């Protein structure tokens, strides 16, 4: 067996520790998302998950494009605040 096979093996304790860190991060993000309004969560999902532009979201919702941009920017700031506090 050469050294590359050893490098491919993962230390189970390190792997589990990394998993717990990721889960904690996901839990904090989920809790932060729950603090946003339904509209902000929907707009973030359309923008980041479905890759719609501000213009496309505005057309779907029948609102001004600048309102979408402002809403998304404010939601991101709120998420950052919730996660870092």
PyMOL Python script that loads the backbone (N, CA, C, O; Angstrom):
from pymol import cmd

cmd.read_pdbstr("""\
ATOM      1  N   UNK A   1       0.856  -1.172   0.000  1.00  0.00           N
ATOM      2  CA  UNK A   1       0.000   0.000   0.000  1.00  0.00           C
ATOM      3  C   UNK A   1       0.900   1.232   0.000  1.00  0.00           C
ATOM      4  O   UNK A   1       1.847   1.307   0.783  1.00  0.00           O
ATOM      5  N   UNK A   2       0.612   2.199  -0.872  1.00  0.00           N
ATOM      6  CA  UNK A   2       1.442   3.392  -0.932  1.00  0.00           C
ATOM      7  C   UNK A   2       0.866   4.502  -0.049  1.00  0.00           C
ATOM      8  O   UNK A   2      -0.209   4.339   0.529  1.00  0.00           O
ATOM      9  N   UNK A   3       1.563   5.608   0.057  1.00  0.00           N
ATOM     10  CA  UNK A   3       1.160   6.724   0.901  1.00  0.00           C
ATOM     11  C   UNK A   3      -0.131   7.385   0.472  1.00  0.00           C
ATOM     12  O   UNK A   3      -0.807   7.990   1.304  1.00  0.00           O
ATOM     13  N   UNK A   4      -0.504   7.292  -0.818  1.00  0.00           N
ATOM     14  CA  UNK A   4      -1.734   7.936  -1.279  1.00  0.00           C
ATOM     15  C   UNK A   4      -2.967   7.274  -0.675  1.00  0.00           C
ATOM     16  O   UNK A   4      -3.976   7.941  -0.444  1.00  0.00           O
ATOM     17  N   UNK A   5      -2.898   5.985  -0.420  1.00  0.00           N
ATOM     18  CA  UNK A   5      -4.026   5.297   0.205  1.00  0.00           C
ATOM     19  C   UNK A   5      -4.223   5.788   1.628  1.00  0.00           C
ATOM     20  O   UNK A   5      -5.357   5.966   2.073  1.00  0.00           O
ATOM     21  N   UNK A   6      -3.118   6.010   2.354  1.00  0.00           N
ATOM     22  CA  UNK A   6      -3.208   6.538   3.716  1.00  0.00           C
ATOM     23  C   UNK A   6      -3.795   7.937   3.724  1.00  0.00           C
ATOM     24  O   UNK A   6      -4.582   8.271   4.609  1.00  0.00           O
ATOM     25  N   UNK A   7      -3.429   8.751   2.760  1.00  0.00           N
ATOM     26  CA  UNK A   7      -3.926  10.119   2.686  1.00  0.00           C
ATOM     27  C   UNK A   7      -5.425  10.153   2.417  1.00  0.00           C
ATOM     28  O   UNK A   7      -6.110  11.098   2.807  1.00  0.00           O
ATOM     29  N   UNK A   8      -5.931   9.122   1.751  1.00  0.00           N
ATOM     30  CA  UNK A   8      -7.350   9.082   1.425  1.00  0.00           C
ATOM     31  C   UNK A   8      -8.203   8.708   2.633  1.00  0.00           C
ATOM     32  O   UNK A   8      -9.400   8.995   2.659  1.00  0.00           O
ATOM     33  N   UNK A   9      -7.599   8.074   3.628  1.00  0.00           N
ATOM     34  CA  UNK A   9      -8.343   7.682   4.828  1.00  0.00           C
ATOM     35  C   UNK A   9      -8.547   8.912   5.706  1.00  0.00           C
ATOM     36  O   UNK A   9      -7.668   9.763   5.834  1.00  0.00           O
ATOM     37  N   UNK A  10      -9.719   8.978   6.298  1.00  0.00           N
ATOM     38  CA  UNK A  10     -10.064  10.118   7.144  1.00  0.00           C
ATOM     39  C   UNK A  10     -10.122   9.646   8.584  1.00  0.00           C
ATOM     40  O   UNK A  10     -10.675   8.586   8.880  1.00  0.00           O
ATOM     41  N   UNK A  11      -9.550  10.438   9.476  1.00  0.00           N
ATOM     42  CA  UNK A  11      -9.612  10.142  10.905  1.00  0.00           C
ATOM     43  C   UNK A  11     -11.057  10.282  11.358  1.00  0.00           C
ATOM     44  O   UNK A  11     -11.618  11.374  11.256  1.00  0.00           O
ATOM     45  N   UNK A  12     -11.681   9.217  11.854  1.00  0.00           N
ATOM     46  CA  UNK A  12     -13.097   9.273  12.228  1.00  0.00           C
ATOM     47  C   UNK A  12     -13.410  10.347  13.262  1.00  0.00           C
ATOM     48  O   UNK A  12     -14.456  10.988  13.172  1.00  0.00           O
ATOM     49  N   UNK A  13     -12.532  10.563  14.242  1.00  0.00           N
ATOM     50  CA  UNK A  13     -12.790  11.581  15.253  1.00  0.00           C
ATOM     51  C   UNK A  13     -12.791  12.972  14.648  1.00  0.00           C
ATOM     52  O   UNK A  13     -13.634  13.803  14.986  1.00  0.00           O
ATOM     53  N   UNK A  14     -11.846  13.225  13.755  1.00  0.00           N
ATOM     54  CA  UNK A  14     -11.795  14.526  13.092  1.00  0.00           C
ATOM     55  C   UNK A  14     -13.023  14.712  12.223  1.00  0.00           C
ATOM     56  O   UNK A  14     -13.608  15.795  12.188  1.00  0.00           O
ATOM     57  N   UNK A  15     -13.414  13.655  11.520  1.00  0.00           N
ATOM     58  CA  UNK A  15     -14.575  13.708  10.649  1.00  0.00           C
ATOM     59  C   UNK A  15     -15.841  14.015  11.451  1.00  0.00           C
ATOM     60  O   UNK A  15     -16.657  14.830  11.021  1.00  0.00           O
ATOM     61  N   UNK A  16     -16.012  13.379  12.599  1.00  0.00           N
ATOM     62  CA  UNK A  16     -17.187  13.609  13.446  1.00  0.00           C
ATOM     63  C   UNK A  16     -17.158  15.015  14.019  1.00  0.00           C
ATOM     64  O   UNK A  16     -18.194  15.679  14.075  1.00  0.00           O
ATOM     65  N   UNK A  17     -15.999  15.478  14.442  1.00  0.00           N
ATOM     66  CA  UNK A  17     -15.877  16.839  14.976  1.00  0.00           C
ATOM     67  C   UNK A  17     -16.246  17.864  13.911  1.00  0.00           C
ATOM     68  O   UNK A  17     -16.953  18.831  14.192  1.00  0.00           O
ATOM     69  N   UNK A  18     -15.769  17.651  12.695  1.00  0.00           N
ATOM     70  CA  UNK A  18     -16.115  18.554  11.594  1.00  0.00           C
ATOM     71  C   UNK A  18     -17.607  18.547  11.325  1.00  0.00           C
ATOM     72  O   UNK A  18     -18.203  19.589  11.052  1.00  0.00           O
ATOM     73  N   UNK A  19     -18.207  17.377  11.402  1.00  0.00           N
ATOM     74  CA  UNK A  19     -19.639  17.249  11.185  1.00  0.00           C
ATOM     75  C   UNK A  19     -20.418  18.042  12.234  1.00  0.00           C
ATOM     76  O   UNK A  19     -21.381  18.732  11.899  1.00  0.00           O
ATOM     77  N   UNK A  20     -20.011  17.949  13.491  1.00  0.00           N
ATOM     78  CA  UNK A  20     -20.688  18.697  14.549  1.00  0.00           C
ATOM     79  C   UNK A  20     -20.545  20.199  14.353  1.00  0.00           C
ATOM     80  O   UNK A  20     -21.494  20.946  14.592  1.00  0.00           O
ATOM     81  N   UNK A  21     -19.385  20.646  13.927  1.00  0.00           N
ATOM     82  CA  UNK A  21     -19.182  22.070  13.666  1.00  0.00           C
ATOM     83  C   UNK A  21     -20.106  22.532  12.540  1.00  0.00           C
ATOM     84  O   UNK A  21     -20.721  23.594  12.632  1.00  0.00           O
ATOM     85  N   UNK A  22     -20.201  21.736  11.486  1.00  0.00           N
ATOM     86  CA  UNK A  22     -21.084  22.084  10.373  1.00  0.00           C
ATOM     87  C   UNK A  22     -22.542  22.097  10.809  1.00  0.00           C
ATOM     88  O   UNK A  22     -23.297  22.997  10.443  1.00  0.00           O
ATOM     89  N   UNK A  23     -22.937  21.091  11.596  1.00  0.00           N
ATOM     90  CA  UNK A  23     -24.321  21.039  12.071  1.00  0.00           C
ATOM     91  C   UNK A  23     -24.650  22.252  12.930  1.00  0.00           C
ATOM     92  O   UNK A  23     -25.737  22.819  12.817  1.00  0.00           O
ATOM     93  N   UNK A  24     -23.735  22.642  13.770  1.00  0.00           N
ATOM     94  CA  UNK A  24     -23.962  23.822  14.610  1.00  0.00           C
ATOM     95  C   UNK A  24     -24.122  25.063  13.737  1.00  0.00           C
ATOM     96  O   UNK A  24     -24.986  25.900  13.999  1.00  0.00           O
ATOM     97  N   UNK A  25     -23.304  25.180  12.715  1.00  0.00           N
ATOM     98  CA  UNK A  25     -23.409  26.318  11.798  1.00  0.00           C
ATOM     99  C   UNK A  25     -24.757  26.314  11.086  1.00  0.00           C
ATOM    100  O   UNK A  25     -25.391  27.360  10.943  1.00  0.00           O
ATOM    101  N   UNK A  26     -25.193  25.140  10.641  1.00  0.00           N
ATOM    102  CA  UNK A  26     -26.489  25.035   9.964  1.00  0.00           C
ATOM    103  C   UNK A  26     -27.634  25.389  10.913  1.00  0.00           C
ATOM    104  O   UNK A  26     -28.591  26.058  10.524  1.00  0.00           O
ATOM    105  N   UNK A  27     -27.525  24.933  12.156  1.00  0.00           N
ATOM    106  CA  UNK A  27     -28.563  25.249  13.137  1.00  0.00           C
ATOM    107  C   UNK A  27     -28.646  26.755  13.383  1.00  0.00           C
ATOM    108  O   UNK A  27     -29.739  27.313  13.485  1.00  0.00           O
ATOM    109  N   UNK A  28     -27.492  27.405  13.476  1.00  0.00           N
ATOM    110  CA  UNK A  28     -27.478  28.851  13.694  1.00  0.00           C
ATOM    111  C   UNK A  28     -28.065  29.577  12.488  1.00  0.00           C
ATOM    112  O   UNK A  28     -28.808  30.546  12.642  1.00  0.00           O
ATOM    113  N   UNK A  29     -27.732  29.108  11.291  1.00  0.00           N
ATOM    114  CA  UNK A  29     -28.279  29.723  10.089  1.00  0.00           C
ATOM    115  C   UNK A  29     -29.790  29.525  10.028  1.00  0.00           C
ATOM    116  O   UNK A  29     -30.526  30.465   9.727  1.00  0.00           O
ATOM    117  N   UNK A  30     -30.254  28.319  10.309  1.00  0.00           N
ATOM    118  CA  UNK A  30     -31.693  28.037  10.289  1.00  0.00           C
ATOM    119  C   UNK A  30     -32.425  28.919  11.298  1.00  0.00           C
ATOM    120  O   UNK A  30     -33.472  29.484  10.982  1.00  0.00           O
ATOM    121  N   UNK A  31     -31.882  29.040  12.503  1.00  0.00           N
ATOM    122  CA  UNK A  31     -32.497  29.885  13.526  1.00  0.00           C
ATOM    123  C   UNK A  31     -32.521  31.340  13.074  1.00  0.00           C
ATOM    124  O   UNK A  31     -33.499  32.048  13.312  1.00  0.00           O
ATOM    125  N   UNK A  32     -31.456  31.786  12.428  1.00  0.00           N
ATOM    126  CA  UNK A  32     -31.400  33.160  11.923  1.00  0.00           C
ATOM    127  C   UNK A  32     -32.426  33.370  10.811  1.00  0.00           C
ATOM    128  O   UNK A  32     -33.090  34.405  10.764  1.00  0.00           O
ATOM    129  N   UNK A  33     -32.554  32.393   9.922  1.00  0.00           N
ATOM    130  CA  UNK A  33     -33.539  32.493   8.841  1.00  0.00           C
ATOM    131  C   UNK A  33     -34.954  32.590   9.400  1.00  0.00           C
ATOM    132  O   UNK A  33     -35.797  33.299   8.850  1.00  0.00           O
ATOM    133  N   UNK A  34     -35.209  31.884  10.481  1.00  0.00           N
ATOM    134  CA  UNK A  34     -36.536  31.918  11.098  1.00  0.00           C
ATOM    135  C   UNK A  34     -36.875  33.302  11.662  1.00  0.00           C
ATOM    136  O   UNK A  34     -38.047  33.617  11.868  1.00  0.00           O
ATOM    137  N   UNK A  35     -35.862  34.119  11.909  1.00  0.00           N
ATOM    138  CA  UNK A  35     -36.086  35.465  12.429  1.00  0.00           C
ATOM    139  C   UNK A  35     -36.504  36.444  11.335  1.00  0.00           C
ATOM    140  O   UNK A  35     -37.028  37.521  11.622  1.00  0.00           O
ATOM    141  N   UNK A  36     -36.271  36.065  10.088  1.00  0.00           N
ATOM    142  CA  UNK A  36     -36.641  36.935   8.967  1.00  0.00           C
ATOM    143  C   UNK A  36     -38.133  36.814   8.686  1.00  0.00           C
ATOM    144  O   UNK A  36     -38.787  35.859   9.106  1.00  0.00           O
ATOM    145  N   UNK A  37     -38.651  37.796   7.973  1.00  0.00           N
ATOM    146  CA  UNK A  37     -40.056  37.730   7.578  1.00  0.00           C
ATOM    147  C   UNK A  37     -40.230  36.677   6.478  1.00  0.00           C
ATOM    148  O   UNK A  37     -39.264  36.273   5.831  1.00  0.00           O
ATOM    149  N   UNK A  38     -41.443  36.252   6.286  1.00  0.00           N
ATOM    150  CA  UNK A  38     -41.759  35.280   5.239  1.00  0.00           C
ATOM    151  C   UNK A  38     -41.332  35.834   3.878  1.00  0.00           C
ATOM    152  O   UNK A  38     -40.796  35.104   3.045  1.00  0.00           O
ATOM    153  N   UNK A  39     -41.569  37.112   3.662  1.00  0.00           N
ATOM    154  CA  UNK A  39     -41.211  37.754   2.387  1.00  0.00           C
ATOM    155  C   UNK A  39     -39.702  37.734   2.188  1.00  0.00           C
ATOM    156  O   UNK A  39     -39.226  37.406   1.101  1.00  0.00           O
ATOM    157  N   UNK A  40     -38.944  38.081   3.227  1.00  0.00           N
ATOM    158  CA  UNK A  40     -37.483  38.076   3.099  1.00  0.00           C
ATOM    159  C   UNK A  40     -36.955  36.670   2.823  1.00  0.00           C
ATOM    160  O   UNK A  40     -36.077  36.493   1.978  1.00  0.00           O
ATOM    161  N   UNK A  41     -37.481  35.677   3.525  1.00  0.00           N
ATOM    162  CA  UNK A  41     -37.035  34.299   3.281  1.00  0.00           C
ATOM    163  C   UNK A  41     -37.348  33.868   1.853  1.00  0.00           C
ATOM    164  O   UNK A  41     -36.521  33.241   1.191  1.00  0.00           O
ATOM    165  N   UNK A  42     -38.544  34.207   1.383  1.00  0.00           N
ATOM    166  CA  UNK A  42     -38.917  33.846   0.011  1.00  0.00           C
ATOM    167  C   UNK A  42     -37.976  34.509  -0.989  1.00  0.00           C
ATOM    168  O   UNK A  42     -37.516  33.863  -1.931  1.00  0.00           O
ATOM    169  N   UNK A  43     -37.693  35.777  -0.791  1.00  0.00           N
ATOM    170  CA  UNK A  43     -36.820  36.503  -1.725  1.00  0.00           C
ATOM    171  C   UNK A  43     -35.398  35.952  -1.696  1.00  0.00           C
ATOM    172  O   UNK A  43     -34.763  35.832  -2.744  1.00  0.00           O
ATOM    173  N   UNK A  44     -34.896  35.620  -0.524  1.00  0.00           N
ATOM    174  CA  UNK A  44     -33.560  35.024  -0.442  1.00  0.00           C
ATOM    175  C   UNK A  44     -33.525  33.682  -1.161  1.00  0.00           C
ATOM    176  O   UNK A  44     -32.572  33.380  -1.879  1.00  0.00           O
ATOM    177  N   UNK A  45     -34.564  32.883  -0.966  1.00  0.00           N
ATOM    178  CA  UNK A  45     -34.636  31.570  -1.635  1.00  0.00           C
ATOM    179  C   UNK A  45     -34.674  31.741  -3.150  1.00  0.00           C
ATOM    180  O   UNK A  45     -33.961  31.042  -3.871  1.00  0.00           O
ATOM    181  N   UNK A  46     -35.494  32.659  -3.632  1.00  0.00           N
ATOM    182  CA  UNK A  46     -35.573  32.887  -5.083  1.00  0.00           C
ATOM    183  C   UNK A  46     -34.238  33.372  -5.639  1.00  0.00           C
ATOM    184  O   UNK A  46     -33.830  32.986  -6.734  1.00  0.00           O
ATOM    185  N   UNK A  47     -33.572  34.215  -4.878  1.00  0.00           N
ATOM    186  CA  UNK A  47     -32.300  34.797  -5.343  1.00  0.00           C
ATOM    187  C   UNK A  47     -31.146  33.792  -5.265  1.00  0.00           C
ATOM    188  O   UNK A  47     -30.426  33.604  -6.245  1.00  0.00           O
ATOM    189  N   UNK A  48     -30.968  33.151  -4.117  1.00  0.00           N
ATOM    190  CA  UNK A  48     -29.800  32.290  -3.921  1.00  0.00           C
ATOM    191  C   UNK A  48     -30.016  30.841  -4.361  1.00  0.00           C
ATOM    192  O   UNK A  48     -29.084  30.215  -4.866  1.00  0.00           O
ATOM    193  N   UNK A  49     -31.196  30.302  -4.186  1.00  0.00           N
ATOM    194  CA  UNK A  49     -31.434  28.894  -4.526  1.00  0.00           C
ATOM    195  C   UNK A  49     -31.879  28.750  -5.979  1.00  0.00           C
ATOM    196  O   UNK A  49     -31.395  27.882  -6.705  1.00  0.00           O
ATOM    197  N   UNK A  50     -32.806  29.612  -6.391  1.00  0.00           N
ATOM    198  CA  UNK A  50     -33.349  29.510  -7.746  1.00  0.00           C
ATOM    199  C   UNK A  50     -32.638  30.415  -8.745  1.00  0.00           C
ATOM    200  O   UNK A  50     -32.963  30.417  -9.932  1.00  0.00           O
ATOM    201  N   UNK A  51     -31.662  31.185  -8.257  1.00  0.00           N
ATOM    202  CA  UNK A  51     -30.816  32.041  -9.109  1.00  0.00           C
ATOM    203  C   UNK A  51     -31.597  33.053  -9.942  1.00  0.00           C
ATOM    204  O   UNK A  51     -31.216  33.355 -11.073  1.00  0.00           O
ATOM    205  N   UNK A  52     -32.681  33.572  -9.390  1.00  0.00           N
ATOM    206  CA  UNK A  52     -33.422  34.623 -10.086  1.00  0.00           C
ATOM    207  C   UNK A  52     -32.760  35.971  -9.820  1.00  0.00           C
ATOM    208  O   UNK A  52     -32.159  36.186  -8.768  1.00  0.00           O
ATOM    209  N   UNK A  53     -32.879  36.861 -10.778  1.00  0.00           N
ATOM    210  CA  UNK A  53     -32.351  38.214 -10.603  1.00  0.00           C
ATOM    211  C   UNK A  53     -33.348  39.049  -9.811  1.00  0.00           C
ATOM    212  O   UNK A  53     -34.504  38.665  -9.630  1.00  0.00           O
ATOM    213  N   UNK A  54     -32.874  40.198  -9.346  1.00  0.00           N
ATOM    214  CA  UNK A  54     -33.778  41.118  -8.648  1.00  0.00           C
ATOM    215  C   UNK A  54     -34.953  41.474  -9.551  1.00  0.00           C
ATOM    216  O   UNK A  54     -36.095  41.556  -9.098  1.00  0.00           O
ATOM    217  N   UNK A  55     -34.667  41.682 -10.813  1.00  0.00           N
ATOM    218  CA  UNK A  55     -35.713  42.042 -11.776  1.00  0.00           C
ATOM    219  C   UNK A  55     -36.758  40.929 -11.912  1.00  0.00           C
ATOM    220  O   UNK A  55     -37.960  41.193 -11.924  1.00  0.00           O
ATOM    221  N   UNK A  56     -36.290  39.696 -12.011  1.00  0.00           N
ATOM    222  CA  UNK A  56     -37.213  38.569 -12.149  1.00  0.00           C
ATOM    223  C   UNK A  56     -38.098  38.415 -10.907  1.00  0.00           C
ATOM    224  O   UNK A  56     -39.295  38.152 -11.016  1.00  0.00           O
ATOM    225  N   UNK A  57     -37.497  38.582  -9.741  1.00  0.00           N
ATOM    226  CA  UNK A  57     -38.265  38.482  -8.496  1.00  0.00           C
ATOM    227  C   UNK A  57     -39.292  39.611  -8.433  1.00  0.00           C
ATOM    228  O   UNK A  57     -40.443  39.395  -8.053  1.00  0.00           O
ATOM    229  N   UNK A  58     -38.867  40.810  -8.809  1.00  0.00           N
ATOM    230  CA  UNK A  58     -39.779  41.963  -8.805  1.00  0.00           C
ATOM    231  C   UNK A  58     -40.957  41.722  -9.743  1.00  0.00           C
ATOM    232  O   UNK A  58     -42.093  42.057  -9.408  1.00  0.00           O
ATOM    233  N   UNK A  59     -40.698  41.150 -10.904  1.00  0.00           N
ATOM    234  CA  UNK A  59     -41.780  40.849 -11.849  1.00  0.00           C
ATOM    235  C   UNK A  59     -42.742  39.805 -11.271  1.00  0.00           C
ATOM    236  O   UNK A  59     -43.957  39.921 -11.428  1.00  0.00           O
ATOM    237  N   UNK A  60     -42.196  38.796 -10.607  1.00  0.00           N
ATOM    238  CA  UNK A  60     -43.043  37.764  -9.997  1.00  0.00           C
ATOM    239  C   UNK A  60     -43.947  38.348  -8.911  1.00  0.00           C
ATOM    240  O   UNK A  60     -45.113  37.974  -8.787  1.00  0.00           O
ATOM    241  N   UNK A  61     -43.388  39.265  -8.132  1.00  0.00           N
ATOM    242  CA  UNK A  61     -44.115  39.814  -6.994  1.00  0.00           C
ATOM    243  C   UNK A  61     -44.894  41.084  -7.327  1.00  0.00           C
ATOM    244  O   UNK A  61     -45.706  41.546  -6.525  1.00  0.00           O
ATOM    245  N   UNK A  62     -44.648  41.644  -8.501  1.00  0.00           N
ATOM    246  CA  UNK A  62     -45.338  42.864  -8.885  1.00  0.00           C
ATOM    247  C   UNK A  62     -44.899  44.088  -8.094  1.00  0.00           C
ATOM    248  O   UNK A  62     -45.696  44.981  -7.805  1.00  0.00           O
ATOM    249  N   UNK A  63     -43.612  44.111  -7.751  1.00  0.00           N
ATOM    250  CA  UNK A  63     -43.064  45.251  -7.009  1.00  0.00           C
ATOM    251  C   UNK A  63     -41.883  45.831  -7.770  1.00  0.00           C
ATOM    252  O   UNK A  63     -41.419  45.260  -8.757  1.00  0.00           O
ATOM    253  N   UNK A  64     -41.407  46.975  -7.295  1.00  0.00           N
ATOM    254  CA  UNK A  64     -40.262  47.636  -7.914  1.00  0.00           C
ATOM    255  C   UNK A  64     -38.978  46.841  -7.658  1.00  0.00           C
ATOM    256  O   UNK A  64     -38.794  46.286  -6.576  1.00  0.00           O
ATOM    257  N   UNK A  65     -38.111  46.791  -8.637  1.00  0.00           N
ATOM    258  CA  UNK A  65     -36.849  46.067  -8.549  1.00  0.00           C
ATOM    259  C   UNK A  65     -35.993  46.570  -7.389  1.00  0.00           C
ATOM    260  O   UNK A  65     -35.316  45.780  -6.732  1.00  0.00           O
ATOM    261  N   UNK A  66     -36.018  47.871  -7.134  1.00  0.00           N
ATOM    262  CA  UNK A  66     -35.202  48.417  -6.041  1.00  0.00           C
ATOM    263  C   UNK A  66     -35.682  47.902  -4.683  1.00  0.00           C
ATOM    264  O   UNK A  66     -34.883  47.756  -3.759  1.00  0.00           O
ATOM    265  N   UNK A  67     -36.986  47.628  -4.560  1.00  0.00           N
ATOM    266  CA  UNK A  67     -37.522  47.081  -3.306  1.00  0.00           C
ATOM    267  C   UNK A  67     -36.951  45.691  -3.048  1.00  0.00           C
ATOM    268  O   UNK A  67     -36.674  45.331  -1.903  1.00  0.00           O
ATOM    269  N   UNK A  68     -36.776  44.921  -4.100  1.00  0.00           N
ATOM    270  CA  UNK A  68     -36.213  43.577  -3.968  1.00  0.00           C
ATOM    271  C   UNK A  68     -34.756  43.672  -3.527  1.00  0.00           C
ATOM    272  O   UNK A  68     -34.332  42.988  -2.596  1.00  0.00           O
ATOM    273  N   UNK A  69     -34.006  44.516  -4.198  1.00  0.00           N
ATOM    274  CA  UNK A  69     -32.597  44.695  -3.838  1.00  0.00           C
ATOM    275  C   UNK A  69     -32.431  45.129  -2.391  1.00  0.00           C
ATOM    276  O   UNK A  69     -31.577  44.611  -1.672  1.00  0.00           O
ATOM    277  N   UNK A  70     -33.251  46.081  -1.969  1.00  0.00           N
ATOM    278  CA  UNK A  70     -33.186  46.567  -0.596  1.00  0.00           C
ATOM    279  C   UNK A  70     -33.561  45.458   0.380  1.00  0.00           C
ATOM    280  O   UNK A  70     -32.899  45.279   1.402  1.00  0.00           O
ATOM    281  N   UNK A  71     -34.610  44.721   0.072  1.00  0.00           N
ATOM    282  CA  UNK A  71     -35.083  43.653   0.945  1.00  0.00           C
ATOM    283  C   UNK A  71     -34.030  42.563   1.117  1.00  0.00           C
ATOM    284  O   UNK A  71     -33.794  42.101   2.234  1.00  0.00           O
ATOM    285  N   UNK A  72     -33.409  42.155   0.042  1.00  0.00           N
ATOM    286  CA  UNK A  72     -32.383  41.114   0.094  1.00  0.00           C
ATOM    287  C   UNK A  72     -31.161  41.608   0.867  1.00  0.00           C
ATOM    288  O   UNK A  72     -30.610  40.887   1.699  1.00  0.00           O
ATOM    289  N   UNK A  73     -30.750  42.822   0.589  1.00  0.00           N
ATOM    290  CA  UNK A  73     -29.586  43.387   1.284  1.00  0.00           C
ATOM    291  C   UNK A  73     -29.859  43.477   2.791  1.00  0.00           C
ATOM    292  O   UNK A  73     -29.000  43.134   3.603  1.00  0.00           O
ATOM    293  N   UNK A  74     -31.039  43.932   3.151  1.00  0.00           N
ATOM    294  CA  UNK A  74     -31.402  44.042   4.568  1.00  0.00           C
ATOM    295  C   UNK A  74     -31.483  42.659   5.223  1.00  0.00           C
ATOM    296  O   UNK A  74     -31.052  42.491   6.364  1.00  0.00           O
ATOM    297  N   UNK A  75     -32.020  41.689   4.524  1.00  0.00           N
ATOM    298  CA  UNK A  75     -32.115  40.324   5.061  1.00  0.00           C
ATOM    299  C   UNK A  75     -30.723  39.751   5.321  1.00  0.00           C
ATOM    300  O   UNK A  75     -30.498  39.107   6.346  1.00  0.00           O
ATOM    301  N   UNK A  76     -29.802  39.977   4.410  1.00  0.00           N
ATOM    302  CA  UNK A  76     -28.433  39.484   4.585  1.00  0.00           C
ATOM    303  C   UNK A  76     -27.791  40.130   5.808  1.00  0.00           C
ATOM    304  O   UNK A  76     -27.124  39.455   6.592  1.00  0.00           O
ATOM    305  N   UNK A  77     -27.993  41.438   5.972  1.00  0.00           N
ATOM    306  CA  UNK A  77     -27.450  42.134   7.146  1.00  0.00           C
ATOM    307  C   UNK A  77     -28.048  41.584   8.429  1.00  0.00           C
ATOM    308  O   UNK A  77     -27.341  41.416   9.423  1.00  0.00           O
ATOM    309  N   UNK A  78     -29.345  41.303   8.416  1.00  0.00           N
ATOM    310  CA  UNK A  78     -29.996  40.732   9.592  1.00  0.00           C
ATOM    311  C   UNK A  78     -29.438  39.348   9.902  1.00  0.00           C
ATOM    312  O   UNK A  78     -29.194  39.022  11.064  1.00  0.00           O
ATOM    313  N   UNK A  79     -29.236  38.537   8.876  1.00  0.00           N
ATOM    314  CA  UNK A  79     -28.667  37.205   9.084  1.00  0.00           C
ATOM    315  C   UNK A  79     -27.276  37.297   9.699  1.00  0.00           C
ATOM    316  O   UNK A  79     -26.945  36.561  10.629  1.00  0.00           O
ATOM    317  N   UNK A  80     -26.468  38.209   9.169  1.00  0.00           N
ATOM    318  CA  UNK A  80     -25.119  38.380   9.707  1.00  0.00           C
ATOM    319  C   UNK A  80     -25.175  38.772  11.179  1.00  0.00           C
ATOM    320  O   UNK A  80     -24.390  38.283  11.992  1.00  0.00           O
ATOM    321  N   UNK A  81     -26.107  39.655  11.511  1.00  0.00           N
ATOM    322  CA  UNK A  81     -26.240  40.095  12.904  1.00  0.00           C
ATOM    323  C   UNK A  81     -26.674  38.935  13.794  1.00  0.00           C
ATOM    324  O   UNK A  81     -26.096  38.732  14.862  1.00  0.00           O
ATOM    325  N   UNK A  82     -27.680  38.173  13.373  1.00  0.00           N
ATOM    326  CA  UNK A  82     -28.158  37.053  14.176  1.00  0.00           C
ATOM    327  C   UNK A  82     -27.083  35.996  14.372  1.00  0.00           C
ATOM    328  O   UNK A  82     -26.958  35.432  15.459  1.00  0.00           O
ATOM    329  N   UNK A  83     -26.316  35.727  13.341  1.00  0.00           N
ATOM    330  CA  UNK A  83     -25.317  34.662  13.400  1.00  0.00           C
ATOM    331  C   UNK A  83     -24.115  35.067  14.250  1.00  0.00           C
ATOM    332  O   UNK A  83     -23.539  34.230  14.944  1.00  0.00           O
ATOM    333  N   UNK A  84     -23.736  36.328  14.202  1.00  0.00           N
ATOM    334  CA  UNK A  84     -22.535  36.758  14.932  1.00  0.00           C
ATOM    335  C   UNK A  84     -22.815  37.170  16.363  1.00  0.00           C
ATOM    336  O   UNK A  84     -21.881  37.295  17.155  1.00  0.00           O
ATOM    337  N   UNK A  85     -24.069  37.386  16.718  1.00  0.00           N
ATOM    338  CA  UNK A  85     -24.395  37.766  18.105  1.00  0.00           C
ATOM    339  C   UNK A  85     -24.388  36.574  19.024  1.00  0.00           C
ATOM    340  O   UNK A  85     -24.640  36.715  20.220  1.00  0.00           O
TER     341      UNK A  85
END
""", "prot")
cmd.dss("prot")
cmd.show_as("cartoon", "prot")
cmd.util.cbc("prot")
cmd.orient("prot")
